[in-house]
Amino acid sequence: MSVALLNLIETTLNGLMAGVMYSLVALGFVLIFKASGIFNFAQGVLALFAALTLVAFQTGQVPFAHLVNAIFGTELHKWGPGLPTFLAILLTMLVMVALAFLIERLVLKHLINQEPIILFMATIGLAYFLEGFGDLMWGSDVKALDVGLPSGGSFWWEDVTREWAAEGSGYYGMYVDLLDVSAAIVAVALVVVLSLFSQYTATGRALRAVADDHQAALSVGISLRTIWVIVWSIAGFVALVAGIMWGAKSGVQFSLSLIALKALPVLILGGFTSIPGAIVGGLIIGVGEKLAEAYFGPMVGGAIENWFAYMLALAFLLFRPQGLFGERIIERI
Amino acid sequence: MLQRIDETAPLLSVNNIEVIYNHVILVLKGVSLSVPRGGIVAILGANGAGKTTTLKAVSNLLRAERGEVTKGNIVFDGAEVQSLSASELVRRGCIQVMEGRHCFGHLTVEENLLTGAYTRRDGRTAVAADLDKVYAYFPRLKERRRSLAGYTSGGEQQMCAIGRALMSRPKMILLDEPSMGLAPQLVEEIFQIVADLNAKEGVSFLLAEQNTNIALKYATYGYILESGRVVMDGAAADLRENEDVKEFYLGVGGEGRRSFRNVKHYKRRKRWLA
């Protein structure tokens, strides 16, 4: 194989991996939008909050330590050596469920029957609140997150691909980050679990029913409030997974909440209501921006990666506003 | 609070209710009616008379449309409806089949039926047995059990919606406009099944219909609503013979065409607490 072809394959592979990371965030949006017609602006912050909480459990941070220290002049920092990763993840999940419950109680319950735009505004408020609250609770410093996933390039893959190039071409092999590979595997597992859940359990069926027709769901005795708690818990879980992956990749910091902005074009591409859409949309954007950067970047001085996704989304808005897999967007009550 | 349920008391009694939408729009101006155990009662009237609102007040689905019962009360099976949630009502055996079917389009017919059993806690085998029962009443649904409900015909969707309600083991089904958009033959078929369910399963029905003819054929008692008020009620047989009902709702005039000048207006009867 020629080096150019190998480079193309490498770029595509890395694009796919990056795309999976976008899909993970987009997935959370889709789940909530499907079940309640709410565009959840806070999804990115949920991921940040989950990652912060996870790190805190892992390292044994005392919540609100800075605040308490400032008021009472104490010297609190850690309550112990921290919890093992598995336990920390479990506890974080519980926190996310509690959060979902609180969101339903304090926000959504009071906004039943309001216009979608009002709910959307509420989620913006929620996003800012959670960001500040997370800051107050766990501190604003950048934290490293290590959940024991492999990271760094794969030497094995490098060796394998080096063989593919022609003798003496000086090709040094492909670089694939192991962390990206694990993220891809986790994402696939997540989608499989979610589809099985929604397809084969009574609760999953109820979720789909609510997504289809609120009124009818009410009429057969499905409680919307319960469903919302469940959906937000699942979205919290997806946010946790996304938070772990992104946090392990680039550290847990407040810019993590901005990944939500990258998920937006993914949603426009894939459609707001389709889980496969979120995945495929993410992959297309990941591959598209990496390829564009590698092949057209040099012509315009680079940085295509930053805006490519939005251009693509814009094109989609013009020609196929419902996205690749989305149903026609119908007003919901 | 434990209430003794009087078996001779009506299953449902609606006592002089007033319903307001959006805090301003008065839709029901004092409606009273009752459904005896094992009865089929029809609410008749033109568009906008308040039939659907009455049904939704009973099934407690009004709140989802910013409607509110501001006066009067509704008692179902010994319990005050207003203090129960919609899902609690379904659990207690009062379920609504909404106007326009409202099947879950992206779910298969069988999944639709199963959502009807959402509030039940009596185990898979009992639900499976009821599923078979529903298929026995609606053999057509069995043939189409694997297809998405959105792709089935209007008649099949109506059957699906009724079947779904049956899956909750109801004491009473509130049936809103079952004839809407269906061929006369199908309407007849559906009402036949309603009568069957009533006779064999002991399910009571409160149905809202514009098709007065067929409704009075199958119902035992009827109420006629006009702009938010009950203007007439009586046994179905009496209503069928009533000259006014014949003229206004059944489309059989007394003696040929008449001038609009001679059209009679009902003298509205005020109804107080039943």
Interface residues (C-beta under 8 A of the other chain):
Chain A: I112 N113 A202 R205 A206 R208 A209 A211 D212 D213 H214 Q215 A216 A217 L218 S219 V220 G221 I222 S223 I333
Chain B: S59 L61 A64 E65 R66 S85 A86 S87 L89 V90 R91 I95 Q96 V97 M98 H102 C103 F104 G105 H106 L107 E111 L114 T115 G116 Y118 T119 R164 A165 S168
